[in-house]
Amino acid sequence: MKPDRFLISAVVFLAVGLYVTFGYYNGSVSMGAGNLLSAWMLSINVTTNGPGAIGGPVLTGFGVLLLLWALVCALISQARLIASWHRAKDKLKSPPPPEVFPKN
């Protein structure tokens, strides 16, 4: 399994899901600063109406699942690559096979 198609699909679904969610966005963002680092505050109030309320999180969630599947495929692909490298290394140590057609 090659992870490239799953990765491209995941990025597309994540982008479309976030676009739909924030396309119907109706909320506020505020940031407060203080003297100490513990007094800093970031508040994001996301209110989404219409199709973005259902479609956005569904598309984003599907994109996250595809991204996880692409990660699994990439790990499997790398494991197969390492295993085939070990098999090829072992074949180099064995004697060459006899020739089928003798040379004249």
Secondary structure, DSSP 4 states (H G I P E B T S, - for coil): --SHHHHHHHHHHHHHHHHHHHHTB--EEEEE--SSGGG-EEEEE--B-THHHHHHHHHHHHHHHHHHHHHHHHHHHHHHHHHHHHHHHHHHHSPPPPPSS---
